């Protein structure tokens, strides 16, 4: 049974419960199963030995999430093949695919945690009351160890881009 953390985050100032563990720097990155934009199941266990930045978001169709993915898309382009960037939400894969097509996002891969909420449960970002994901950033090094974590306390606020980008740049060096 997953741990429930009451009032762990807020949305518009309203307290919400997160389900799943609190991931910490130094933890082995948990595996998870999500859906690609083609509706195919994708399992992540070791991230291919590549430094990985994962952003957990509410929905691609909200202003802050839109800005966040675009910012990470730009930065991912600068790092090229030295790192990979994933954005995961509980959106349907078709919504993510349409959003990516409309915005030209190509350097960040979007994945849907819609079906099983496997990612949300493994990384402690599943919002119990709404069955969405909270805003959080995780950087995983090439050895599969978590090197940076930020659980954004108010889902409607931006993450600390500078700290997250410094962490992925260090992991990719």
C-alpha positions as CSV (number, residue, x, y, z in Angstrom):
1,X,0.0,0.0,0.0
2,X,1.4,3.4,-1.0
3,X,2.1,6.1,1.6
4,X,-0.3,9.0,1.6
5,X,1.1,12.4,2.5
6,X,-1.7,14.7,3.5
7,X,-1.3,18.4,2.7
8,X,2.0,17.7,0.9
9,X,1.2,20.3,-1.8
10,X,-1.3,22.9,-2.7
11,X,-3.1,23.9,-5.8
12,X,-4.5,27.4,-5.7
13,X,-3.7,27.4,-2.0
14,X,-5.9,24.3,-1.3
15,X,-4.0,21.5,0.4
16,X,-3.8,18.2,-1.5
17,X,-2.5,14.7,-0.6
18,X,0.4,13.1,-2.5
19,X,0.5,9.3,-2.8
20,X,3.9,7.5,-2.9
21,X,7.3,7.9,-1.3
22,X,9.4,11.0,-1.0
23,X,12.4,10.5,-3.4
24,X,15.7,11.8,-2.0
25,X,19.1,12.6,-3.5
26,X,21.1,9.4,-3.4
27,X,18.2,7.1,-3.9
28,X,18.2,4.6,-6.8
29,X,15.7,5.9,-9.3
30,X,12.6,3.8,-9.2
31,X,11.4,2.1,-12.4
32,X,8.0,2.9,-13.8
33,X,5.7,2.2,-16.7
34,X,4.1,5.0,-18.8
35,X,2.6,5.4,-22.3
36,X,4.3,7.1,-25.2
37,X,2.4,9.5,-27.5
38,X,1.8,6.5,-29.8
39,X,-0.2,4.8,-27.0
40,X,2.5,2.1,-26.6
41,X,3.6,1.1,-23.1
42,X,7.1,2.1,-22.2
43,X,9.0,0.7,-19.2
44,X,11.9,2.7,-17.6
45,X,14.3,0.9,-15.3
46,X,17.8,2.2,-16.0
47,X,17.3,5.1,-18.4
48,X,19.8,3.7,-20.8
49,X,22.8,4.9,-18.8
50,X,22.1,8.5,-19.7
51,X,21.6,11.5,-17.4
52,X,17.9,12.2,-17.3
53,X,15.8,15.1,-16.2
54,X,12.2,14.2,-15.5
55,X,9.6,16.9,-15.0
56,X,6.3,15.8,-13.4
57,X,3.5,18.2,-14.4
58,X,-0.2,18.8,-14.0
59,X,-1.0,19.0,-17.8
60,X,0.6,20.1,-21.0
61,X,-2.5,22.3,-21.5
62,X,-1.8,24.7,-18.7
63,X,0.2,27.9,-18.9
64,X,3.0,27.1,-16.4
65,X,3.4,23.5,-17.7
66,X,3.5,24.8,-21.2
67,X,6.2,27.3,-20.3
68,X,8.1,24.6,-18.3
69,X,8.3,22.1,-21.2
70,X,9.3,24.8,-23.7
71,X,12.1,25.9,-21.4
72,X,13.4,22.4,-20.9
73,X,13.0,21.7,-24.6
74,X,15.3,24.7,-25.3
75,X,17.9,23.5,-22.7
76,X,17.7,19.9,-23.9
77,X,18.6,21.1,-27.4
78,X,21.8,22.6,-26.0
79,X,22.9,19.4,-24.3
80,X,22.1,17.2,-27.3
81,X,22.8,13.5,-26.9
82,X,24.6,14.0,-23.5
83,X,21.3,13.9,-21.6
84,X,17.6,13.1,-22.0
85,X,14.6,15.1,-20.9
86,X,11.2,13.6,-20.1
87,X,7.9,15.3,-19.1
88,X,5.3,13.1,-17.5
89,X,1.7,14.0,-16.8
90,X,-1.7,12.2,-16.4
91,X,-2.8,13.6,-19.8
92,X,-3.9,11.3,-22.5
93,X,-1.2,10.4,-25.0
94,X,-3.1,12.0,-27.9
95,X,-3.3,15.3,-25.9
96,X,0.4,15.3,-25.5
97,X,1.0,14.4,-29.1
98,X,-1.2,17.3,-30.3
99,X,0.4,19.7,-27.9
100,X,4.0,18.7,-29.0
101,X,2.9,19.0,-32.7
102,X,1.4,22.5,-32.1
103,X,4.4,23.8,-30.2
104,X,7.3,22.2,-32.1
105,X,8.7,20.5,-28.9
106,X,11.0,17.8,-30.1
107,X,13.9,17.7,-27.5
108,X,11.7,16.7,-24.6
109,X,9.8,13.4,-24.7
110,X,6.4,13.5,-23.2
111,X,4.9,10.4,-21.5
112,X,1.4,9.7,-20.2
113,X,0.9,8.3,-16.7
114,X,-2.8,8.2,-17.4
115,X,-3.4,4.4,-17.4
116,X,-1.6,3.1,-14.3
117,X,-0.2,6.1,-12.5
118,X,2.9,4.1,-12.1
119,X,5.3,7.1,-12.3
120,X,3.2,9.1,-9.8
121,X,3.1,6.3,-7.3
122,X,6.8,5.5,-7.7
123,X,8.0,9.1,-7.4
124,X,5.4,10.4,-4.9
125,X,3.7,12.9,-7.2
126,X,0.2,11.4,-7.6
127,X,-2.4,13.8,-6.3
128,X,-5.0,11.6,-4.5
129,X,-7.9,14.0,-4.7
130,X,-7.6,14.8,-8.5
131,X,-5.7,11.8,-10.0
132,X,-3.2,14.2,-11.6
133,X,0.5,14.6,-11.0
134,X,2.0,17.4,-8.9
135,X,4.9,19.5,-10.2
136,X,8.3,18.0,-9.4
137,X,11.7,17.7,-11.0
138,X,14.1,14.7,-10.7
139,X,17.6,14.4,-12.2
140,X,19.0,11.0,-12.5
141,X,22.7,10.4,-13.2
142,X,24.1,7.9,-15.7
143,X,24.3,5.3,-12.9
144,X,20.6,5.5,-12.1
145,X,21.0,7.5,-8.9
146,X,18.9,10.5,-8.1
147,X,21.1,13.6,-8.0
148,X,18.5,16.3,-7.7
149,X,14.9,16.5,-6.4
150,X,12.4,19.3,-6.2
151,X,8.8,18.8,-5.1
152,X,7.2,22.2,-5.9
153,X,5.0,23.0,-2.9
154,X,2.4,24.9,-4.9
155,X,1.5,23.1,-8.1
156,X,0.6,26.4,-9.8
157,X,4.2,27.7,-9.5
158,X,7.3,27.2,-11.6
159,X,10.1,24.9,-10.5
160,X,13.6,26.3,-9.8
161,X,14.9,26.0,-13.4
162,X,18.4,27.2,-12.6
163,X,19.0,24.5,-9.9
164,X,17.4,21.8,-12.1
165,X,19.5,22.8,-15.1
166,X,22.7,23.0,-13.1
167,X,22.0,19.5,-11.9
168,X,21.4,18.0,-15.3
169,X,24.4,19.9,-16.8
170,X,26.6,18.5,-14.0
171,X,25.3,15.0,-14.6
172,X,25.9,15.3,-18.3
173,X,29.5,16.7,-18.0
